[in-house]
Amino acid sequence: MFRSVQIALASLYVTTTAILIAGIYYVHQVLGVEQWGIIAFVSLILTLIAGGVLAKIAITPLREHFEHLERFSKETLHELNLPINTITANAQMLRKTHNDEKSLKRLDRIETATEMLKERYNELDYLIKKQTERERIESFDLSELIEERLGFLRSLYPSVIWELSLEPQRVTCDRIGLGKVIDNLVENGVKYSGQIPHIAINLRDQSLSICDQGIGMDEITLMRIYDRYYQNDSTMAGFGIGLSLVKRYCDRHHINLHVASRVGEGTCVKLEFKKGE
């Protein structure tokens, strides 16, 4: 498809250039028009017409291609939701009838893999909506959003020890995207902690910090944490996309992002919102 578009654009460009040169020659030499202002004006009109035709030829197949991708992505996401829910429901039913250690370990692996699929599903769903729809910028209380996300995360990670200090704070940005950022940072803290993760969330003075007491990172790892698909520990679940998405969101909404970490002591991520936003 794209090769035919390139050929069509190249052909039209050559043809248009030839017609433009021939037109200038005809007006100047044959008709004897000496007013170069008129010649330039006619040339400009011809150039605008040619540019419009070129743009239409280039954009139409691209628009059709992206519309097809959008439909395909939405349909695929919709179809993925059913098997994910089916796996989750059946794993829960199997837990009621299988109590031996070997079966429980297998069920743990199935449920972990399912949660990974859910995480990827939610991220893809958000990215597709963000690309196809305008972000909804709104003013809201960040502490309420944190409590809302923790309501979901507590059920997902029942062994986590939570330490919360939340003050009411209004921010203006994409609420859904910020919820994904909070989910991602908390999940990273849990993932890189021990058997009983400890997550501290602090919201005050226009800043939100999410800290863990996990394995931490060295300086080399800190330099690469925003690289897409980079993972310091390849045995951990996930694809190394999370912090890259967090960084892009913060840059887009002018939120200062700081990451402090020490090996064996844990990691602390701080989001600083501009005053008045």
C-alpha positions, -999 to 999 in steps of 0.1 A, spaced: 0 0 0 27 25 10 48 17 -20 19 26 -44 14 58 -24 51 67 -28 49 60 -66 17 81 -70 32 110 -50 65 110 -69 46 108 -103 23 137 -93 52 158 -80 71 154 -113 40 161 -133 31 191 -113 67 205 -115 67 200 -153 33 217 -157 44 246 -135 76 252 -155 57 248 -188 30 273 -176 56 299 -166 73 295 -200 40 298 -219 29 329 -200 62 346 -202 74 336 -237 43 329 -257 18 353 -242 45 379 -236 35 387 -200 63 407 -184 47 413 -150 65 388 -128 40 396 -100 12 380 -120 34 351 -130 43 345 -93 6 347 -83 -4 322 -109 25 299 -99 14 302 -62 -22 292 -71 -10 262 -91 13 252 -62 -15 253 -37 -38 232 -59 -10 207 -64 -2 206 -27 -39 200 -19 -40 171 -43 -7 156 -29 -20 159 6 -52 141 -2 -34 113 -20 -10 109 9 -35 112 38 -64 91 25 -48 57 25 -30 65 58 -64 74 74 -79 42 61 -50 22 75 -51 38 109 -89 34 111 -85 -3 103 -59 -6 130 -81 12 155 -111 -11 148 -89 -42 149 -73 -31 182 -106 -24 199 -121 -57 187 -91 -76 199 -92 -60 233 -129 -67 236 -123 -104 227 -93 -107 252 -115 -96 281 -137 -127 280 -108 -154 282 -91 -134 310 -122 -133 331 -129 -170 323 -94 -180 334 -97 -160 366 -132 -174 375 -121 -210 368 -89 -206 388 -109 -195 418 -133 -225 414 -103 -249 413 -89 -235 445 -121 -247 463 -115 -283 452 -77 -286 451 -58 -283 484 -26 -301 477 6 -281 476 15 -289 440 -19 -279 426 -19 -247 447 15 -237 432 2 -243 397 -29 -222 405 -6 -194 418 13 -194 386 -19 -193 365 -33 -164 386 0 -145 384 1 -149 346 -36 -138 345 -28 -106 365 0 -99 340 -25 -102 312 -49 -79 330 -22 -53 335 -12 -54 298 -49 -53 288 -55 -21 309 -24 -4 296 -33 -12 260 -69 -1 266 -57 33 280 -31 38 252 -56 31 225 -82 55 240 -55 81 245 -45 79 208 -81 79 194 -98 103 219 -87 135 234 -75 133 269 -101 145 294 -83 172 315 -102 178 348 -97 191 383 -100 166 411 -88 157 446 -57 135 442 -62 119 476 -96 106 465 -80 91 434 -53 74 455 -79 59 478 -99 47 448 -68 30 433 -58 15 467 -93 -1 469 -84 -21 439 -47 -27 448 -55 -39 483 -75 -68 470 -48 -76 445 -20 -75 470 -35 -86 504 0 -92 520 12 -56 516 17 -34 546 4 1 537 16 33 553 -5 62 542 -3 99 548 -27 117 525 -37 154 526 -65 167 503 -49 182 471 -65 193 439 -47 188 406 -57 194 370 -47 167 345 -58 134 329 -74 115 358 -75 81 341 -38 84 331 -27 95 366 -46 65 380 -25 42 357 7 60 369 -2 53 406 -10 17 398 23 12 380 44 27 407 27 7 435 30 -25 415 67 -19 409 72 -14 446 54 -46 454 71 -66 427 106 -57 438 99 -62 475 102 -93 497 75 -117 510 57 -89 530 60 -57 509 59 -24 527 46 5 506 45 41 520 24 67 501 27 103 511 7 132 497 14 168 508 27 201 497 20 195 460 40 163 459 31 126 459 57 100 469 55 62 467 82 44 485 91 7 491 116 -12 511 126 -36 484 158 -46 466 165 -11 454 187 -1 423 223 9 417 233 41 398 237 22 365 202 9 367 188 43 376 202 57 344 182 33 323 149 29 342 130 50 316 143 30 287 114 11 271 116 -27 277 146 -24 300 145 -47 331 172 -49 356 159 -84 368 147 -105 339 131 -130 362 105 -105 374 70 -103 358 63 -76 333 79 -62 301 98 -31 313 72 -7 298 58 8 330 83 35 339 86 46 303 48 52 303 51 70 337 78 93 323 59 102 292 28 110 312 47 132 336 65 151 308 32 156 290 15 171 320 45 190 333 49 169 365 84 167 379 95 131 383 122 121 408 135 86 416 158 79 445 170 44 453 197 24 472 205 -12 468 190 -32 496 171 -2 511 144 4 485 131 29 460 112 62 464 94 78 435 82 114 439 58 133 416 59 171 421 29 190 407 31 227 398 14 250 423 -20 261 412 -25 231 390 
